[in-house]
Amino acid sequence: MIWSKIFPLAISAIFINNFILSRFLGLCPYLGVSKKFDSALGMGMAVIFVMTLSSSITWILDIYILKALNISYLQTIVFILTIATLVQFVEMAIQKTAPALYNALGVYLPLLTTNCAVLGVTKLNIEVLNYNFLDSTLHGLFAGVGFTLVLLLMAGIRERLERAEIPPSMVGMPIALITAGCMALAFFGFSGM
C-alpha cells in the first residue's frame, strides 16, 4: 500500500516536477558546478542530504513550534536558519573528508544556504502540498535525487561539449544555456503534456 504512494511521489519529484527544469529553482549551482562530473556528483550528494534533512526538520519546527506558538510569520527566517545550519555541517564534513571536492565546489557550497531549490522544497511541502512528516521527508529526498540527476546529466553533456567543435561565439555559457533548454524540453515530455 505504501509503495503505491511512494512511487508516484518519486516519479513526480525526480522527473515531472524537477526543481531545476520545471520550477527553475537552483539554477546557480546547476550552471556553475556542472562543468565537471566529480564536482557535480559532490554537489548533488550535498543537495540530497540538505534537502532531505531540511524537509523533515522544518516540518517538525513548523508544526510543533511555529504553528503551536502562532508565529508562522517567522517561517521563512526559521527555515533559512535551519538550512544554513545543515549546510555548515555539510561544508565542515566535506572539508575534512574530501578537501579536493571542497576546493572544486568553491563558493557554490556555502551558497547552498540560499539555494532557492532547498528553501522551495521546504515551503512547498508545508504551504502548497500540505504533506505530513513522511511525505515531506520523502519529497525532499526525491527532489534532491532529481536535482542530482539533472546536475549529473548536464555535467556529462558539458564535458563532452568541451571536446566538440563549437563555434567560438557559442563556447561556454551560451551552449550551456541551449543545452539546459533542450534538457527542460526533454523532461517536459515526462509530464505527458
Backbone bond lengths (Angstrom), bond angles and torsions (degrees), N, CA, C in turn:
res aa  C-N    CA-C-N  psi(-1)  N-CA   C-N-CA  omega(-1)  CA-C   N-CA-C  phi
1 M - - - 1.465 - - 1.527 110.41 -
2 I 1.338 116.06 -44.70 1.463 118.74 -176.96 1.523 111.55 -68.95
3 W 1.361 117.45 -30.73 1.464 120.22 179.18 1.517 111.28 -66.62
4 S 1.324 116.85 -29.54 1.461 119.67 179.06 1.524 111.79 -68.72
5 K 1.334 116.66 -17.54 1.460 121.20 176.54 1.530 111.08 -96.42
6 I 1.315 117.97 -35.18 1.466 122.15 -176.77 1.522 111.28 -72.01
7 F 1.328 117.78 -42.54 1.459 120.80 -176.70 1.533 112.73 -60.54
8 P 1.339 119.44 -48.80 1.469 118.64 177.07 1.535 112.84 -63.27
9 L 1.334 116.66 -35.42 1.460 119.96 177.31 1.522 110.75 -63.15
10 A 1.328 116.40 -41.47 1.470 121.02 179.08 1.523 111.15 -65.77
11 I 1.311 117.44 -47.87 1.466 121.24 -179.31 1.526 110.19 -61.54
12 S 1.320 116.07 -41.88 1.462 120.28 -179.37 1.525 111.67 -63.97
13 A 1.332 117.26 -48.99 1.467 120.59 -176.10 1.521 112.44 -71.20
14 I 1.330 117.87 -35.20 1.467 120.74 -176.04 1.523 111.49 -81.13
15 F 1.316 117.78 -45.39 1.458 120.52 -171.32 1.531 114.39 -108.30
16 I 1.320 117.67 -51.36 1.461 120.75 -170.54 1.526 112.17 -77.43
17 N 1.321 117.60 -51.03 1.467 121.90 -178.62 1.525 110.82 -107.94
18 N 1.308 116.70 44.95 1.462 121.98 179.92 1.523 109.42 -58.64
19 F 1.318 116.24 132.72 1.453 120.23 -174.42 1.521 113.23 -64.38
20 I 1.308 117.48 -31.43 1.466 119.65 -179.77 1.527 111.15 -81.82
21 L 1.309 117.20 -49.26 1.459 120.32 -169.18 1.518 115.29 -90.21
22 S 1.313 119.08 -20.53 1.459 118.49 178.27 1.526 112.42 -114.01
23 R 1.324 116.97 -29.01 1.469 119.99 178.92 1.532 112.01 -103.02
24 F 1.326 116.36 -10.62 1.469 123.74 178.68 1.522 112.49 55.47
25 L 1.319 116.09 41.33 1.461 122.40 175.55 1.526 108.65 -108.40
26 G 1.305 117.69 141.52 1.456 121.85 178.52 1.514 113.71 81.82
27 L 1.317 117.34 28.66 1.459 120.57 -177.60 1.528 113.20 -71.13
28 C 1.324 117.92 -26.83 1.471 120.50 -178.58 1.526 111.60 -61.10
29 P 1.334 119.66 -54.88 1.468 117.70 176.94 1.523 112.62 -69.57
30 Y 1.316 117.01 -27.63 1.469 120.89 178.97 1.525 110.51 -60.63
31 L 1.306 117.34 -45.16 1.462 120.37 -179.70 1.522 112.43 -87.05
32 G 1.329 117.42 -27.09 1.454 120.16 -175.63 1.518 115.25 -85.39
33 V 1.317 118.05 -35.32 1.460 121.67 -174.18 1.525 111.79 -100.02
34 S 1.309 117.71 -7.64 1.465 119.87 -173.20 1.526 113.68 -86.50
35 K 1.317 117.98 21.53 1.464 119.80 178.62 1.524 111.81 -81.38
36 K 1.320 117.20 -31.91 1.465 122.61 -179.81 1.518 109.49 -126.63
37 F 1.330 115.80 139.75 1.461 121.82 -176.18 1.536 111.56 -62.14
38 D 1.348 117.55 -41.80 1.469 120.82 -176.89 1.521 111.91 -63.77
39 S 1.325 116.84 -45.53 1.464 119.26 179.97 1.529 110.46 -69.13
40 A 1.335 117.67 -33.36 1.469 120.48 176.69 1.529 110.77 -65.59
41 L 1.320 116.93 -39.92 1.462 120.53 178.33 1.529 110.78 -65.21
42 G 1.326 116.76 -43.86 1.465 120.24 177.83 1.511 112.35 -61.59
43 M 1.326 116.58 -44.52 1.462 120.48 178.04 1.520 110.29 -64.82
44 G 1.318 117.16 -39.43 1.460 120.46 178.92 1.518 112.54 -61.89
45 M 1.317 116.58 -43.05 1.467 120.11 178.06 1.531 110.73 -64.07
46 A 1.326 116.47 -39.85 1.468 119.88 177.54 1.523 110.63 -64.16
47 V 1.324 117.21 -40.65 1.470 120.80 179.71 1.529 110.60 -66.23
48 I 1.331 117.28 -42.04 1.469 119.73 178.07 1.526 110.06 -59.22
49 F 1.317 116.50 -47.59 1.468 120.94 -179.24 1.524 111.07 -60.90
50 V 1.326 116.71 -49.59 1.464 120.51 -176.46 1.532 111.09 -67.94
51 M 1.324 117.90 -42.09 1.474 119.62 179.69 1.520 112.23 -64.21
52 T 1.324 116.45 -42.02 1.467 119.81 -178.49 1.521 110.80 -66.06
53 L 1.329 116.22 -51.95 1.466 118.76 -178.80 1.517 112.61 -66.73
54 S 1.325 117.49 -40.07 1.462 118.47 -179.36 1.525 111.06 -67.00
55 S 1.329 117.61 -33.79 1.468 119.89 177.46 1.523 111.37 -63.48
56 S 1.325 116.39 -42.68 1.468 118.67 -179.13 1.532 111.89 -74.73
57 I 1.322 117.19 -43.55 1.471 119.70 -177.27 1.524 111.22 -67.68
58 T 1.339 117.37 -42.74 1.463 118.66 -179.52 1.527 111.60 -67.59
59 W 1.339 117.25 -31.44 1.468 118.94 176.18 1.527 109.71 -63.25
60 I 1.331 116.24 -45.48 1.474 120.43 179.38 1.524 110.40 -62.23
61 L 1.331 116.47 -46.33 1.468 120.07 -179.66 1.532 111.43 -62.36
62 D 1.326 116.20 -40.00 1.463 119.42 -178.93 1.519 111.87 -66.75
63 I 1.322 117.11 -46.37 1.469 120.58 -176.28 1.527 111.94 -72.35
64 Y 1.332 116.85 -48.17 1.468 120.04 -170.00 1.525 114.87 -93.27
65 I 1.321 117.82 -13.08 1.468 118.53 178.60 1.523 110.77 -120.07
66 L 1.330 116.75 -60.16 1.464 119.43 -173.38 1.524 112.66 -64.83
67 K 1.322 117.42 -48.50 1.465 119.64 179.91 1.526 111.61 -74.60
68 A 1.325 116.79 -34.24 1.470 119.82 179.91 1.524 111.39 -66.19
69 L 1.329 116.79 -36.91 1.467 121.21 179.38 1.531 112.40 -93.04
70 N 1.324 116.25 2.60 1.459 122.63 -179.75 1.538 112.36 58.05
71 I 1.336 114.90 44.08 1.469 120.48 177.99 1.535 109.89 -125.33
72 S 1.302 115.67 43.24 1.462 120.78 -178.64 1.520 112.75 -64.54
73 Y 1.324 117.79 -17.35 1.462 120.84 178.48 1.530 111.70 -66.76
74 L 1.334 118.26 -14.15 1.464 122.70 177.26 1.527 112.51 -92.37
75 Q 1.316 116.28 8.71 1.459 121.52 -173.25 1.529 113.02 -55.97
76 T 1.303 117.68 -50.28 1.468 120.42 -176.93 1.518 111.39 -62.36
77 I 1.304 117.90 -42.53 1.473 121.73 179.90 1.521 110.50 -64.08
78 V 1.324 117.04 -45.51 1.463 121.33 -179.99 1.527 110.10 -63.96
79 F 1.323 117.01 -41.62 1.463 120.64 179.93 1.528 111.19 -64.05
80 I 1.323 117.49 -43.35 1.469 120.46 179.57 1.522 110.68 -64.80
81 L 1.322 118.11 -40.52 1.468 120.81 177.53 1.527 111.40 -64.07
82 T 1.318 116.73 -39.24 1.468 121.13 177.24 1.528 110.50 -63.94
83 I 1.318 116.31 -46.47 1.466 120.88 179.50 1.522 110.41 -63.55
84 A 1.327 117.38 -41.60 1.468 121.24 179.73 1.528 110.94 -62.07
85 T 1.311 117.08 -39.68 1.462 120.76 178.01 1.521 111.08 -64.07
86 L 1.322 116.88 -45.65 1.465 120.40 178.49 1.521 111.95 -62.80
87 V 1.319 117.08 -40.42 1.467 120.85 179.03 1.524 110.60 -64.06
88 Q 1.325 117.17 -37.46 1.467 119.76 178.02 1.523 110.85 -63.42
89 F 1.326 116.94 -40.49 1.473 119.79 176.60 1.522 111.13 -63.35
90 V 1.327 116.73 -43.79 1.467 120.84 178.36 1.521 110.34 -62.50
91 E 1.325 116.64 -44.18 1.460 121.10 -178.93 1.533 111.19 -61.82
92 M 1.320 117.00 -43.82 1.465 119.92 178.42 1.527 111.45 -64.85
93 A 1.334 117.04 -40.88 1.467 120.66 179.90 1.526 111.29 -64.83
94 I 1.325 117.26 -43.68 1.469 120.02 179.85 1.522 110.64 -67.83
95 Q 1.311 117.00 -38.56 1.461 120.42 -179.91 1.530 110.98 -63.20
96 K 1.322 117.28 -37.06 1.463 121.48 -179.77 1.519 112.71 -78.88
97 T 1.344 117.01 -39.65 1.461 119.84 -172.99 1.523 114.49 -92.80
98 A 1.332 117.00 -31.26 1.473 120.09 -177.22 1.530 110.24 -140.45
99 P 1.340 117.33 77.01 1.467 119.37 -177.39 1.530 113.68 -60.07
100 A 1.328 117.93 -33.27 1.469 120.21 179.12 1.528 110.49 -64.97
101 L 1.336 116.56 -42.51 1.461 120.33 177.50 1.521 109.90 -65.78
102 Y 1.311 117.34 -40.30 1.460 121.64 178.61 1.528 110.31 -58.27
103 N 1.330 116.71 -44.05 1.465 120.68 178.45 1.525 111.81 -69.20
104 A 1.340 116.99 -35.60 1.460 120.67 -179.96 1.532 111.59 -67.96
105 L 1.330 116.58 -36.83 1.466 119.90 -179.91 1.523 111.42 -72.64
106 G 1.314 115.71 -30.99 1.459 120.75 175.50 1.515 113.16 55.50
107 V 1.314 115.07 -131.04 1.456 121.71 -174.82 1.527 112.68 -72.69
108 Y 1.330 117.84 -16.15 1.460 120.12 -175.90 1.524 112.65 -72.14
109 L 1.324 118.03 -25.17 1.465 119.84 178.16 1.530 111.67 -68.23
110 P 1.336 119.74 -51.26 1.469 117.71 175.55 1.530 112.77 -63.78
111 L 1.327 117.15 -28.96 1.464 119.94 178.51 1.524 112.60 -68.98
112 L 1.336 116.74 -10.73 1.458 120.80 175.56 1.528 110.21 -61.22
113 T 1.338 116.32 -24.67 1.463 121.17 177.21 1.517 110.61 -59.30
114 T 1.315 116.46 -41.93 1.460 119.94 -177.83 1.526 111.70 -103.22
115 N 1.318 117.28 17.08 1.463 120.79 177.85 1.525 108.49 -65.26
116 C 1.302 115.84 120.26 1.460 119.69 -175.69 1.528 112.21 -67.05
117 A 1.333 118.20 -21.21 1.461 119.96 177.87 1.527 110.65 -68.82
118 V 1.328 116.85 -39.71 1.468 120.33 179.86 1.527 109.89 -68.05
119 L 1.315 116.91 -47.03 1.468 119.74 177.35 1.527 110.00 -65.51
120 G 1.325 116.56 -37.82 1.461 120.81 -179.50 1.514 112.96 -61.14
121 V 1.328 117.19 -42.27 1.468 119.34 -179.20 1.526 110.62 -67.05
122 T 1.319 118.52 -36.64 1.467 120.11 -179.98 1.526 111.09 -69.29
123 K 1.326 116.48 -42.64 1.472 119.96 179.83 1.536 110.54 -69.55
124 L 1.322 116.65 -40.05 1.461 121.21 -179.68 1.528 111.42 -63.16
125 N 1.338 116.44 -41.79 1.463 121.05 179.89 1.522 111.75 -57.50
126 I 1.316 116.31 -41.26 1.461 120.90 -171.98 1.523 112.54 -91.92
127 E 1.329 116.90 -46.68 1.458 119.69 -171.82 1.522 114.32 -85.51
128 V 1.325 117.73 -38.75 1.461 120.05 -173.52 1.527 111.60 -99.23
129 L 1.331 116.30 -50.54 1.457 120.23 -173.60 1.529 113.51 -86.69
130 N 1.333 117.45 -17.29 1.472 123.03 -179.58 1.524 112.36 51.47
131 Y 1.326 116.11 46.80 1.459 121.23 -179.60 1.520 111.07 -75.64
132 N 1.341 115.17 153.49 1.459 120.47 171.74 1.532 107.92 -83.12
133 F 1.321 117.08 -174.44 1.463 120.83 -174.74 1.528 112.13 -61.32
134 L 1.326 116.91 -49.45 1.469 120.38 -178.05 1.527 111.53 -64.01
135 D 1.322 116.79 -44.85 1.460 120.21 179.38 1.528 111.41 -63.75
136 S 1.330 117.25 -39.28 1.471 120.75 177.78 1.518 110.97 -62.78
137 T 1.315 115.90 -45.15 1.462 120.12 -179.97 1.521 111.30 -64.04
138 L 1.317 116.69 -45.93 1.466 120.52 179.39 1.526 111.62 -65.67
139 H 1.320 116.70 -39.50 1.462 119.43 178.07 1.531 110.25 -63.98
140 G 1.316 117.70 -40.09 1.458 120.65 175.73 1.520 111.79 -62.27
141 L 1.330 116.62 -42.29 1.466 121.18 178.16 1.527 111.24 -62.62
142 F 1.323 116.46 -49.40 1.467 120.25 -177.20 1.526 111.66 -69.53
143 A 1.325 117.51 -34.10 1.464 119.84 176.10 1.527 109.93 -65.05
144 G 1.337 116.50 -38.78 1.462 120.25 175.93 1.513 112.24 -65.71
145 V 1.323 116.70 -38.09 1.470 120.68 176.93 1.532 109.87 -64.79
146 G 1.319 116.89 -42.55 1.459 120.67 177.18 1.517 111.85 -62.95
147 F 1.318 116.56 -41.73 1.468 121.92 176.39 1.521 110.03 -59.60
148 T 1.334 116.19 -46.31 1.465 121.32 -179.25 1.519 111.16 -65.58
149 L 1.321 117.46 -42.74 1.462 121.04 178.91 1.526 111.26 -56.82
150 V 1.316 116.46 -49.07 1.461 120.70 -178.68 1.526 110.72 -66.68
151 L 1.319 116.91 -38.38 1.468 121.04 177.92 1.528 110.67 -62.61
152 L 1.326 117.38 -43.27 1.467 121.25 179.48 1.531 111.92 -69.11
153 L 1.311 116.82 -39.86 1.467 119.56 176.58 1.524 110.79 -61.17
154 M 1.312 115.82 -44.73 1.467 120.09 179.71 1.522 110.66 -64.86
155 A 1.328 117.78 -40.45 1.466 120.74 178.82 1.523 110.98 -63.17
156 G 1.324 116.96 -42.05 1.462 120.18 177.99 1.517 112.01 -62.93
157 I 1.313 116.24 -42.48 1.469 120.08 179.23 1.523 110.36 -66.53
158 R 1.341 117.01 -43.46 1.474 119.32 -178.33 1.527 112.17 -67.29
159 E 1.339 117.83 -33.02 1.461 119.66 175.87 1.526 110.64 -65.72
160 R 1.314 116.83 -38.40 1.476 119.74 177.24 1.522 110.71 -70.22
161 L 1.316 117.23 -35.52 1.461 120.33 179.60 1.532 112.20 -66.85
162 E 1.337 116.49 -24.64 1.468 119.97 177.41 1.523 111.05 -62.53
163 R 1.324 117.27 -30.00 1.460 121.96 -178.36 1.530 112.78 -96.90
164 A 1.314 116.38 -4.09 1.468 120.01 -177.62 1.528 110.82 -88.23
165 E 1.306 114.33 156.50 1.465 119.82 175.71 1.522 108.09 -84.89
166 I 1.309 114.62 109.75 1.462 121.84 -178.06 1.525 107.54 -121.13
167 P 1.317 118.37 141.12 1.469 119.37 176.27 1.539 110.10 -56.47
168 P 1.315 117.49 141.97 1.473 120.61 -176.47 1.532 114.17 -54.36
169 S 1.301 117.25 -33.14 1.469 119.29 -179.29 1.526 112.39 -72.10
170 M 1.326 117.98 -14.03 1.464 121.79 -178.12 1.524 113.46 -102.85
171 V 1.313 118.05 -6.07 1.461 121.80 -177.02 1.528 109.84 -67.39
172 G 1.328 115.66 140.43 1.468 121.49 176.29 1.516 112.60 90.23
173 M 1.330 115.06 -128.16 1.457 120.95 -173.92 1.535 114.05 -66.10
174 P 1.337 121.14 -36.85 1.470 118.10 179.52 1.532 113.16 -58.13
175 I 1.321 117.67 -46.48 1.464 119.67 -179.48 1.529 110.63 -70.14
176 A 1.337 117.09 -30.45 1.472 120.34 176.69 1.522 110.39 -65.64
177 L 1.324 117.53 -41.09 1.464 120.34 179.48 1.527 111.94 -69.44
178 I 1.318 116.72 -37.66 1.466 119.76 176.19 1.528 109.83 -64.39
179 T 1.324 116.19 -42.51 1.465 120.76 177.93 1.525 110.84 -62.16
180 A 1.333 116.52 -42.75 1.469 120.46 178.60 1.523 110.60 -61.38
181 G 1.324 117.11 -41.00 1.467 120.58 177.85 1.519 112.19 -63.78
182 C 1.323 116.37 -41.59 1.476 120.20 177.93 1.524 111.01 -65.40
183 M 1.337 116.88 -38.68 1.469 119.85 177.09 1.524 110.86 -65.10
184 A 1.331 116.61 -40.52 1.467 120.10 178.58 1.527 110.44 -62.09
185 L 1.323 117.28 -41.00 1.466 120.85 177.05 1.520 111.03 -64.05
186 A 1.336 116.90 -41.64 1.461 120.38 179.32 1.527 111.01 -63.40
187 F 1.338 117.56 -43.52 1.462 120.44 179.78 1.526 111.28 -71.28
188 F 1.321 117.05 -25.21 1.462 120.57 176.60 1.528 110.56 -61.02
189 G 1.308 116.57 -28.77 1.460 120.95 177.55 1.514 113.16 -62.71
190 F 1.351 118.12 -25.46 1.466 120.70 178.21 1.521 111.95 -67.79
191 S 1.324 117.12 -23.44 1.469 119.84 -177.48 1.527 111.99 -75.27
192 G 1.327 116.69 -12.36 1.456 119.91 179.40 1.507 112.91 77.98
193 M 1.324 116.54 10.55 1.466 124.25 179.94 1.486 108.37 53.04
